[in-house]
Amino acid sequence: MIGKTKEQVALYGLGNAGKSIYPYINKLYDISFWVDANEKIWGTEYHGIPICQPQHFYSYQGKVIVTTTDSYFMEIAQKLMKMGIKKENIFRGQHQIYDQKEEIVPFDISFLKQQNICLKEADLLNNTEKIGSHKVMILCAFYSVYAVQLIRNLKKRYPIIEFSLLCNSEKYKSEIEGYASHIYVYHSYGELYGILDMLPVYNAFQMLWIENIWVFFRNIIRRKCKKLNLCVGGSDFYRARVVELGYKEQLIKMADVISAETDQTISDFISRYGQSRDKIRWVNFGIEALDYIDENLGNNLGELRQEFGISGTKLIVTCGHNANDSHQHLRMVSELTKMKPVNRDSVILVFPMTYPEGQNDYIRKVQAELDKAGFDYRILTGFMDTTKMAKYACISDIMVHVQTTDQLSSTMLEEMYAGSVVVVGNWLPYGMLRNKGIEFWSVDYMGELADILDNIVENFDTYRSKCKKNRKKIHELSSWDETGERWINLWNMHSNMNEREI
């Protein structure tokens, strides 16, 4: 019996993402050729598939699967259409993002096949939807502690609100079971389409953050909520490519309210999206760890240090707060080797690198540089819950936060609250903190790190005393008691909603 002939396709993008999804595509299609912008590999082959330059698409009219990361998709899709590829023939290859299955997604939702969904079965909590007057849906594709803390802390303070979560990570269940009414998990675009179609209309949909997947489903999302709110993060805005920013504008125009955590982000957002001027406002996330810091500051700090494998009395210098290379750990180590030897010997560098997953190679590179530099150091890779993060903030003496971009780091604020002397990159949008009288220090470029660390180490008590006032100011700024009401107002709900109204 002759087997069924597979459909022929061409692929665009032979990077790590393309190589990851290749086995999946190869099972479904016959691959005619692969295109990549890297001219060094033109004329070569990958698994017997010829690699061509992009101009090859001028003489091609078939199906194209873009096999790059999602942030490049719209940019490449536009190039393909200019070369004559029809929109209905352009697809993206989704390659195991978070808990999502590998799949081939069309350029536009009008070409997407909706899967039949039983809404109750898609809910990790297996609850039936009910009609209510205070229904809020949080949309966050990946696992985020911000989503967890928003739902958990607002539900405690405003029990009348019925929170639901739409995501593609099952990790949320253990964190917010008991606080959320529904946790809808999708594993493909088709599943997500089915879930959205079955949902009743909510009072508010609150996006965390402006992710490309929500732009794709923007029209059905708009129909499913009375109020559509977006929250501007860091990577979704500052690290988005130009074409990607244009793509997101379609969703931004639909939104009722847009929020951001700093005045600088608001200003930058308005500069890019002028039409949003009248609907953007300042709303920040609360920091749950503040309460746990209060509980631990009076404890024996020596014992807390031992919990993290840190003995002695050397000053603890915290370098970044996760394992993303945007924290510039390698550059940081290189610059800190220029500190005076006596000051280098009096500090221990600690690198919290507990997330995101899949950064083992990068962590090993940082470790190799630290070994070469001869620092006393610790790299923390074990999971830290809110309590443990609070304990660490209590023992940290100095924090170096020179991430390439950021909106407002809650980890940094936790360190400030606990009394740490914090040094940040002056390129980060923290002017609002200075305006509120919060004390921290900054460098204009990485080459200044050694000098300022030398000065802090030599005059540590003086610097530390200047940070004492930060505690009260950060509580006013970032405690959930203060921030909760700002979120409630976003959804047009009364700020006096509490357990007495149930």
Disulfide bonds with the S-S distance in Angstrom:
none
